[in-house]
Amino acid sequence: MIIVMKHGTTQKQIDQVIENIAHMGYESHLIVGVARTVVGAVGIGDKSRLTALESLEGVEQVLPIMQPYKLASRETKPENTVINVDGLHIGGDEIVLMAGPCSVESEEQILHIAREVKSSGAAILRGGAYKPRTSPYSFQGLEEEGLRLLAKARKETGLKIVTEVISPATVEKVAEYSDILQIGARNMQNYMLLKEVGKSRKPILLKRGMAATIKELLMSAEYIMSEGNYNVILCERGIRTFETETRNTLDISAIPVLKKLSHLPVVIDPSHAAGHWYYVEDLSLAAIACGADGLIIEVHHTPETAASDGPQSLKPEKFSSLVEKIRPLAAAKGKKLCFIEN
């Protein structure tokens, strides 16, 4: 249930509603929107008791939320959520490009790529320090040394950092170095990890699992939000189907569907969907045309020697060419590319 507050309601009136919700045994979640303020009441019990809150001063109405993902639902918050990443905004009128290598391999490598993607128009540097791999014999990442190198690249370029966290035990460490915590496809339903990042107030990039439905993706977002972290960015990165010509099948329809069902920003990962650099450009342009709030793209200056995901990585010059094609498309959608000043 959500308790919709009247326009101009006071903090005292909001606090009274929250106090009554707690007394009934529910957990409250305050969501302040542009048009209205609502208090979500989440828990198990007789929801009919909550309708009595309409008698309180400042309450406009009490409404049921039909979707199982209460906090992520657009029923709870009709306007789009804009995530503030230390002054950079995702989900508003700017398209944000995240780019970089699959794995941080060395200081020279990550600094070189960071400079290249920034000069082309990226605002966020992606790079894996902890790498969950299908094979235990594959490169697993530089771990904390990789985080330190990402932080060094941020200091030099001004780019924000997004990197993956793979276990509850490393959340605090990864949050110390990064600006956005990424939950990978394999961990989308790692509920202990979701709860742990939910206790953080860092923005979370939540990737859709390779065989997950949209409802399951939103329920995973709900796990994070139920712990008090509402800074969730949804990421479609392709799902597993019977098709073998690409690594995964990019569900381009997920963009308008998620936009209809949820207020959270949507970012597309064309690299993991394609599995081959040749298809990344077209998938990226299709995603922007379909309303994506951003892209996360793998870029490597020598993909033939990359420790991981070389075949799907764009070379810097290809990324630069793609960015120039995105600009007019973004403008046609009434948006512009996010730009980080030197």
N, C-alpha and C positions, 0 to 999 in steps of 0.2 A: 504494500500500500504506500501511496505517497500523500503527504499532507501539503497542499498547496497554500502558501501564505499570500495574504492580500498585498497589493502594491503599497509600499511605504510602511510595512510592518516594522516594529521595533525589535531590537535584540532581546529585550526582556520577554516579549511575546514568543519569539522563537525558542528561547531557553525554556519557557514554560511548556511548550509543546514537546521538546526533547525530554524534559523531566517526566512528563506524563507517559511518553513512549517507553522510557526505561522502567517506569513503575509497572507497566503492563507486561514487562518481560521481553521487549523487543530492543534491537539495536538500532540506533538512529544514524542516518547519514545526511548531512547537510549539503545540498547542492544549490549553489548560487548561480543563476543564469542571468542573461541580459534582460529578459522579459519578466522573469518571476523567480522566486526562491521557493524550493520545495524541501521537505524533510522526508527522507525515505525511512520507512519502518520495516526492518528485515528481521525475520525470525519465524518460529513455529508457534502457532496458537490460534485463537479465535479472532480472525481478522475483523469480525463484525464489531468487536469492542472498540476498534480504532475509529469507527465512524462517529463515535461520541465526541471525538476531538473537534468536530465542526462547531461545537458550542463555545470553544475557546476564543478569546479575543485575538484577532489577527489572522484567523484561519478562514480561507475562502472555501475550500472543499477538500474532502478526503476521497481519493480515487484508487481503485484497484489497478495493479499492473498485471496485464495478462501474460506477458512473456516471463519465462523462468529466470532470465537474466534481468534482474530488476534495475540495477544501477547503470548497466550499459545500454539499457533500452532508451529509444527516442521518446517513449511515453513519459519517462521520468524527466528528460531534458530535451525539449523540442529543438533548441538551437545547437549548432555544431560546437563541439568542444575544441578549443584551441590550446595546444600544449606549449607551455613556455619552457624552452630549453635555454636557460640562462640568457634571455633576451632574444633568442631565435624562436619563431613561432611556427608550429606545425598544425595544420587544420584550418588556417585562415585563408587570406587571399594571396598567399605566396606558395609556390611549389618548391619543396625542399629536396635537394639532391644529396644523397649519401653515397660516397664512393670510396673505393680502396681495395686492398688485396683481401683474399679469403683469410690468409694467415700473415701475421707479423713474422718476418723471417730474420731481419737484421735492422740495425739502425740506418744503414745506408739505404736499404730498400724502402722502409716506411717513410723516411724523410723525403726521398726522391718522389715517391708516389703522392705524398701529401702535397708537395709543392705543385705537382702537375695537376691534380684534380682541383685544387683551389683556383689555380689560374684559369681553369676552364669553366668554373662556376659552381663547384660543389660547396656546400656549407658544412657538411658533416663528414668526417673521416671514419670509414668502417675498417675494421681489421680484427682478426681473431687472435686472442692470446691463449685462451683455453679452447681446444678444438675437440668436440665429440665426433669421433670418426667411426665408420662402419667396421673397419678392421682395427684390431688392437695394435697392429704393426705399422699403421700409418702415422704420419707426423701428428703429434698431439698438441703442438703449440709451445710457445716459450713461457707460458704462464705469467708469473709476476714480472719477469724481465720484459715480456711483451707489453704488459700494461705500462711499465715505465717508459718504454719506447713510444707508445702511443701518446703518453702525457708530454713527452719531449716534442713530438710532432705538433701537438696542440699549442704548446708554448711558442713554437717558431712560427706557425701559420695562422693561428687564431681559429682553426677549425674545431668544431665540437667533436666529441668522440662517442661512437656507438660500438660496443663490443659485447660478446656473448658471455653470460654467466651460466654455468652448467650444474652447480650444486648449491644447496642452502649454505654450506660451510664457506663458500667463496663470495657470497653476495656482498658482504661488508668490504672485502678487499677490492673487488671489481668496482664497487660504487665509489671507492676512494679515488680512483683514477679516471673514471669515465663520466660522461654526461648523460648517456642513455644506456640502460641495461637491456640487452637483447636476450629474449627467450627463444631458443631455436625450435625448429619443427619437432625434433625428437623429444623435446621437453614441454611441449604445449600442455600435456596432461600430467606433468610432474607436479602434483598438487602441493607437496611440501615446499617445493621451490617457488611456486606461484604465491603461496602464503608469505614466504620469506621476503620476496621482492615487494609484496604488498605492504610490508611494514616499512620499507624504504619509501622515501618521497621522491626518488629519482624517476624520471620518465622511463617507461617500459615499452620496448618494441616487441610485441608478441606475434610470433610467426605461426601461421596456420599449420597444423600437423599434416603430414603427407597423405593421410587417409581420413582427415577430420571434416565433419560437416560445418557449415557456417554457424549453426546453433552451438556446436561443441566449441568452436573458437570463441564465441561470445560468452559461453559459460566459463571458459578459462579466464577471460577478461574479468568476469564477475568475481572469481576467486581473488584476483589481485585487488579489485576495487572494494571488496567486502572487508579487506584489512585496512582500508582508509587511503589507499593510493589510487587516485582517480586519473593519474597521468598515463593513460594507456594508449598506445598507437597500435592499430591492427595492421598486420602484414600478410598479404596473400603472396605465396611464393611457389605456387604450382602444387597440384595434387597428383597422386599416383592413379593412373588409369591404365587401360589396355594398350595405349599408344606407346611405341618404343622409339619413334623418330626424334623425340625430345626427351630430356631427362625427366621432366614432369610435364603436366598439362596445366598451363596458366588458366585459371578460372577467371576470365576477365569480367564475367557477370557478377563476381563477388563484390566488385566495387559498388555498383548501384544498389545491390541487395543490402550490403552492409550499411550504406548511406541511408537507406530507407529504414532499416531496423534499429540502427544505433547512431548515437551522436559522436562517436569516437572517430579520430582521423584514420585514414586508410592509406597505407604505403604499399607499393608493389615491388617485388624482387624478381625482375625478369631474368637475371642470371641463373638462379637455381631452377627456374621454370624451363629455360631453354636448354641449359647444359652445353651450349655451343655459342660462342661469341657472335656468330653470323646472324642469329635470330634476335639478339638482345635489342637492337635498335628498333625494329618494328614492334616488338612487344612493349617497349618503353613508350613509344608514341601512341600506341593503342591505349595504354593505361592512362596517359595524360588526357587523351580525348574522352575517355570514359569517366573522368572525374577524380582520379587519384590525387592525393595531397602531396605525394612525393614518390621518389624512387630510391632503391638501395641497389647499387650496381657494383659488380666486382671489376676492379681495374688493376692491371699489373703491367709494368714496363717490359718485363721479359716473361710472358706467360708460359713459354716453352720450358722454363726452368723453375716455375712456381712449385712450392711445396704442396699445394693443394689447389684444386679447381682451376688450373691453368686453361683448359679448353674453353671455359665459359667466361673468361676474363677479357675485357676490352683493353687494348693498348691505349695509352693516354691520348694519342691523336684521334683514335676512333671515338673515345669518350667526348673529346672536345667537339668533334663533328656532330655527335648526337645532341649535345647541349644546344648548339646553334639551331638545330631543327626543332628542339623543344620550345624555344623562345616564342616563335610566332603562334605555335599551337596553344601555349599557355595563355597568350594574349587573347586568342579566340575564345578561350574559356573564361575570360574576365580575370585572369590571374597573371602573376609575374613570377620570375624566378627569384628565390631568396639569394641575396648577395652578401658575402662577408667582406668588409673593407680591409685593406691592408693595414 
